[in-house]
Amino acid sequence: MPRFMKTEILNNATQLFLNQGFKSVTMDDIATHMGISKKTIYANYAHKTELVEAVGHHLLNNVQCAVKDMVDEHMNPIEELYEIKKYVIQHLQGEKTSSIQQMMKYYPKIFTKLRASQNEFMRGCMEKNISRGIELGLFRDNLDVEFVSRMYQIGITNIKDETIFPSDKFPQIALYETYLEYHLRGIVTPEGRKILNQIIHSNQD
């Protein structure tokens, strides 16, 4: 029962934090939402910061598990990146930017730790993707795998910066689509370009 309650608190807190913000939601709000006492919450999470960190890891783990599942389907590396992009866009559409901004502002240590973990995971996935693309003859064999993976990471992180890509000029979904094509056209072989063009054309139909 205690483990079940801990999971229930985590799931309800995740929903509230994402909808209303990590700063805005109090432990009282969570207790009221769940119809339990605040004492029950504190019996499972010593303080709000501990709960915020648990929610952050929970969200990150969900994303990583989803990406791992797609990688395990053994698609070719170009298709794999497009499937991951679809998931990221769906994930972003259900995520309120304001809640993430509150975590950055009010829980910077937690945010920095989660971002570092996310970056490491992303870099590892990209290095595997690029290496497999080279082996299959879809990506150029003279690529510096680590360099390309880090450049992709820099790009995918910075296209979220409103000061560089204001959303009124660069709608988010189109921006991710354009960036992925930009990345792939720089590294594909002629064989890889055929697959890339097929995917782009099928997405336009």
C-alpha positions as CSV (number, residue, x, y, z in Angstrom):
1,M,0.0,0.0,0.0
2,P,2.7,2.6,0.8
3,R,4.4,2.0,-2.5
4,F,1.1,2.3,-4.3
5,M,0.4,5.6,-2.5
6,K,3.9,6.9,-3.4
7,T,3.2,6.1,-7.1
8,E,-0.2,7.8,-6.9
9,I,1.3,10.9,-5.4
10,L,3.9,11.0,-8.1
11,N,1.4,10.6,-10.9
12,N,-1.0,13.3,-9.6
13,A,1.9,15.7,-8.8
14,T,3.2,15.2,-12.4
15,Q,-0.1,16.1,-13.8
16,L,-0.5,19.2,-11.7
17,F,3.0,20.4,-12.1
18,L,2.8,20.1,-15.9
19,N,-0.6,21.9,-16.1
20,Q,0.0,24.6,-13.5
21,G,3.7,24.9,-13.0
22,F,6.3,23.5,-10.5
23,K,6.3,26.7,-8.4
24,S,2.5,27.4,-8.5
25,V,1.4,24.0,-7.2
26,T,1.7,23.6,-3.4
27,M,1.7,20.4,-1.4
28,D,-1.8,21.5,-0.1
29,D,-3.0,21.6,-3.7
30,I,-1.8,18.1,-4.3
31,A,-3.4,16.8,-1.1
32,T,-6.7,18.5,-2.0
33,H,-6.6,17.2,-5.6
34,M,-6.1,13.7,-4.3
35,G,-8.4,13.9,-1.3
36,I,-5.7,12.9,1.1
37,S,-4.0,14.6,4.0
38,K,-0.8,16.6,3.5
39,K,0.7,14.4,6.2
40,T,0.4,11.4,3.8
41,I,2.3,13.2,1.2
42,Y,5.1,14.1,3.6
43,A,5.3,10.5,4.7
44,N,6.3,9.6,1.2
45,Y,8.2,12.8,0.1
46,A,10.0,14.7,2.9
47,H,9.6,18.0,1.1
48,K,8.4,19.6,-2.1
49,T,11.9,19.8,-3.6
50,E,12.2,16.0,-3.3
51,L,8.8,15.6,-5.0
52,V,9.8,18.0,-7.8
53,E,13.0,16.0,-8.4
54,A,11.1,12.7,-8.5
55,V,8.6,14.1,-11.0
56,G,11.5,15.4,-13.2
57,H,13.1,12.0,-13.2
58,H,9.8,10.4,-13.9
59,L,9.2,12.6,-16.9
60,L,12.7,12.1,-18.3
61,N,12.5,8.3,-17.8
62,N,9.2,8.2,-19.7
63,V,10.8,10.0,-22.7
64,Q,13.9,7.8,-22.6
65,C,11.9,4.6,-22.5
66,A,9.8,5.7,-25.4
67,V,12.9,6.5,-27.5
68,K,14.5,3.2,-26.5
69,D,11.4,1.4,-27.7
70,M,11.6,3.1,-31.1
71,V,15.3,2.3,-31.4
72,D,14.6,-1.4,-30.6
73,E,12.3,-1.6,-33.6
74,H,15.4,-1.6,-35.8
75,M,14.2,0.8,-38.4
76,N,16.8,2.3,-40.7
77,P,18.5,5.3,-39.1
78,I,16.7,7.9,-41.2
79,E,13.3,6.5,-40.4
80,E,14.3,6.2,-36.8
81,L,15.0,9.9,-36.5
82,Y,11.7,10.8,-38.1
83,E,9.8,8.5,-35.7
84,I,11.6,10.1,-32.7
85,K,10.8,13.5,-34.1
86,K,7.1,12.6,-34.3
87,Y,7.2,11.5,-30.6
88,V,9.0,14.7,-29.5
89,I,6.5,16.9,-31.3
90,Q,3.5,15.0,-29.7
91,H,5.3,15.2,-26.3
92,L,5.9,19.0,-26.7
93,Q,2.3,19.6,-27.7
94,G,1.2,18.1,-24.4
95,E,3.8,20.1,-22.4
96,K,3.3,23.6,-21.2
97,T,6.4,25.6,-21.6
98,S,5.6,27.7,-18.6
99,S,5.9,24.7,-16.2
100,I,9.4,23.9,-17.5
101,Q,10.4,27.6,-17.2
102,Q,9.3,27.5,-13.6
103,M,11.5,24.5,-12.9
104,M,14.5,26.4,-14.6
105,K,13.9,29.5,-12.4
106,Y,12.9,28.0,-9.0
107,Y,14.7,24.6,-9.1
108,P,17.8,25.3,-11.1
109,K,19.9,22.5,-9.6
110,I,17.3,19.9,-10.4
111,F,16.8,21.3,-13.9
112,T,20.6,21.3,-14.6
113,K,20.9,17.7,-13.4
114,L,18.0,16.5,-15.5
115,R,19.3,18.5,-18.6
116,A,22.8,16.9,-18.2
117,S,21.2,13.4,-18.1
118,Q,19.0,14.2,-21.1
119,N,22.0,15.5,-23.1
120,E,24.1,12.4,-22.3
121,F,21.2,10.1,-23.3
122,M,20.6,12.0,-26.5
123,R,24.2,12.1,-27.5
124,G,24.5,8.3,-27.0
125,C,21.4,7.7,-29.1
126,M,22.7,10.0,-31.9
127,E,26.2,8.4,-31.9
128,K,24.6,4.9,-32.3
129,N,22.3,6.2,-35.0
130,I,25.1,7.8,-37.0
131,S,27.4,4.8,-36.7
132,R,24.6,2.5,-37.9
133,G,23.9,4.8,-40.8
134,I,27.5,4.7,-41.8
135,E,27.6,0.9,-41.6
136,L,24.4,0.6,-43.8
137,G,25.9,3.0,-46.4
138,L,23.2,5.6,-45.7
139,F,25.5,8.2,-44.1
140,R,28.9,9.3,-45.4
141,D,31.8,7.1,-44.1
142,N,34.1,10.1,-43.4
143,L,31.9,11.6,-40.7
144,D,33.3,12.4,-37.2
145,V,30.5,10.6,-35.3
146,E,31.0,12.4,-32.0
147,F,31.2,15.9,-33.7
148,V,28.1,15.3,-35.7
149,S,26.1,14.0,-32.8
150,R,27.1,17.0,-30.7
151,M,26.2,19.4,-33.5
152,Y,22.8,17.8,-33.8
153,Q,22.4,18.2,-30.0
154,I,23.3,21.9,-30.1
155,G,20.9,22.5,-32.9
156,I,17.9,20.6,-31.5
157,T,18.4,22.4,-28.2
158,N,18.8,25.9,-29.6
159,I,15.8,25.9,-32.0
160,K,13.7,26.1,-28.8
161,D,15.2,29.5,-28.0
162,E,12.5,32.1,-28.7
163,T,15.2,34.9,-29.1
164,I,16.7,33.0,-32.1
165,F,13.5,31.4,-33.6
166,P,10.5,33.4,-32.5
167,S,7.4,31.2,-32.7
168,D,5.4,33.7,-34.7
169,K,7.9,33.3,-37.5
170,F,9.0,29.7,-36.9
171,P,6.1,27.5,-35.8
172,Q,7.5,24.7,-33.6
173,I,6.4,21.7,-35.6
174,A,7.6,23.1,-38.9
175,L,10.9,24.1,-37.2
176,Y,11.6,20.6,-36.0
177,E,10.8,19.2,-39.5
178,T,13.1,21.7,-41.2
179,Y,15.9,21.1,-38.8
180,L,15.8,17.3,-39.1
181,E,15.9,17.6,-42.9
182,Y,18.8,20.1,-42.6
183,H,20.8,17.7,-40.4
184,L,20.2,14.7,-42.6
185,R,20.9,16.3,-46.0
186,G,24.4,17.2,-44.7
187,I,25.3,13.6,-43.8
188,V,23.5,11.2,-46.2
189,T,25.0,9.3,-49.1
190,P,23.1,9.2,-52.5
191,E,21.4,6.0,-51.2
192,G,20.4,7.7,-48.0
193,R,19.1,10.7,-49.9
194,K,16.6,8.4,-51.8
195,I,15.2,7.2,-48.5
196,L,15.1,10.8,-47.1
197,N,13.2,12.1,-50.2
198,Q,10.7,9.2,-50.0
199,I,10.0,10.0,-46.3
200,I,9.6,13.8,-47.0
201,H,7.3,13.2,-50.0
202,S,5.2,10.7,-48.1
203,N,4.8,13.2,-45.2
204,Q,3.6,15.8,-47.7
205,D,0.9,13.5,-49.2
